[in-house]
Amino acid sequence: MKIILFSILFLFGIGFAKAQSYAFIDSDYILKNIPEYIEAKEKLDKLSLKWTKEVEDRFAFIKTKRDNFNKEEVLLPNEEKEKRKSEIEKLDKETIELQTQYFGVNGDYFLKRQEFIQPIQDRVFNAMKKIAKREGYAFVFDKSNQSNLVYAEKEYDISNTVLEEMGISKE
């Protein structure tokens, strides 16, 4: 009895799996073919470089101040030592706060990424969803972004169709 029940469930499962239709996209490929994405990424990269340089310059300045203090510390009166230590600690704290403001979890970089990149990703998602509904795909996988998609036939790649749906022609 258990064998018959197992066999029925197994056959039903295979039929259900075959009835499912699926496709995949390569979001990296799609995004690299969207001119607005390339421009947005360049803007974001420029901001990131500017902010990184600013933070690095501040840390270099603090290091110089700290090195100078360490060289002169033995010659300084206690009051001056405390003043300089306090000043270096304050600069260090301010620089770490600035770094967090730029690159923290909800920092400027994250916000600018949301502003520049998210609308484009939403357009890709909406185009992919429209195609999936139109073509009857139950699943659409993304082969980029560390996915677990190990193998896929090229015929199931709808990346170019997504670009076409977005009005972007592939040269």
N, C-alpha and C positions, 0 to 999 in steps of 0.2 A: 504494500500500500504506500509506504514512504517513497519507494522508488518511482511509482507511477506519479505521485504528487510532485516529486522533485522534477521528473521529466516534463510534466505539464508546465510547471513554473519556469523551467529552463527554456522550453520552446516559446512560451509566451514572452519571456525576457528578450530572446533573440529577435522575435518578431517586432517587439517594441523598439529595440535598438535599431533595427533596419529601417523602421518607419521614420526615424528621426533624420532630419536633413541638417547638414552642417557645412560650415565654410570657415575660412580663416582670413585674417588680414595681417599685414605687416605695418603697424602704425609708424615705425621709424621711416620706412620707405614712403608712406603716404605723406608724412609731415615734411620730409625732405623735398617733396615735389610741390609744396604749397609756398608760393613766394611770400605771402604775409607771415608765414611761420619763420622763414629764414630771416626776414627783417626783424621780427619780434625777438628772435633768439639773439641776433646781433646786438640789438638794443640792450637786452638783458645782460649779455656778456660784457658789454662796455660798462654798464653800471656796476657789475660785479667786480670788474678789474679796477675801476675807479675807487670803489669802497674798500677793496682789498688793499690797494696801495695806500690809501689814507690810514687804515688801521696798522699796516706794517710800518709806515713812516712814524706813526705815533709810538709804536713799540720800540723802534730803533732809537728814537729820541729819548725814551724812558731808559733804555739800556745805557745810552751814553751818560745820562744824568746819574744813573746808579753806579756806573763804573767810576765816574769822576768823584762821586761821593765816597765810594770805597777807598779811593786813593787818598782823599783828603781827610777822611774821618778821624784819624788819630790826631790831626792838628786842630780840629774844630772844637770850640767850646760846646758843652752839653746842650745848651739852648739852641745853637745853630744846627747841631746834629739832629735834634728832634724836629726842628723846622724843616730841614731838607728831607728827612725820612718821611715825614708827614706829607710833604709836597709830592714826593715820588709815589707814595702809596695812593694819594689822591689821583694823580695822573694815570696810574695803573688801573685803578678802579674805573675811572671815566672811560678809558680806552676799552676795557672789557665790556662796559655798558654800551659803548658805541658799536662794538663788534656784535653784540647781541641784538642791538637795534637794527643793524643791517642784515645779519645772517641768522638770527634766532628763529625759533619755530614760527612765530607770527611776525617776523621781521620784515623790513622793507623789501628784501629780495623775494621773499615768499609772496608778498602783496603785489609786487611788480610782475612776478611770474603769473599770478592769478589774472592780473589786468591784461598782460600781453598775450599769454599762451592759452589760457583756459578757454576763451571764446573760440579759438581755432580748434582746439581739441573737442569742444562741444559740437562744432560743425561736422567734424569727422565722425563723431559718435552718432549724430542725427542722420547723416548720410548712410552710415553703415546700418543703422536700425531700419531706415526706410527700405534699403535693399533687402535686408533680412526678412522683413515682413512681406515685401513684394515677391521674393523668391521662395518664401516658405522655409527659411532656415530656422531650426529650433535652437541651434548653437552657432555662435561665431566666436572663434578663438583669436587671440592676438599672438603671433609668433615672436614678437619682440617683447621687450620689458620683462626679461627673466621668466618667461612663461614655461610651463611644463610640456608644451607641445613638442614632442620628440620627433615626429615625422608627419609630413603632410604632402599629399599630391598637389602639384602645381595647379591642376584643374579646379581645385576648391579655393584657390586664392582669389579673393574678390577685391584686392587692394586697388587695382586700376579702375574697377567699377565704382568704388567709393570716390576716387578722384573725379571720374566722369560725372557722378551724381552731384558733386560739389561744383561742377562747371570748370574743372581744371583738366586741360588736355595734356597728356604725357607725350613729350617729343619723341 
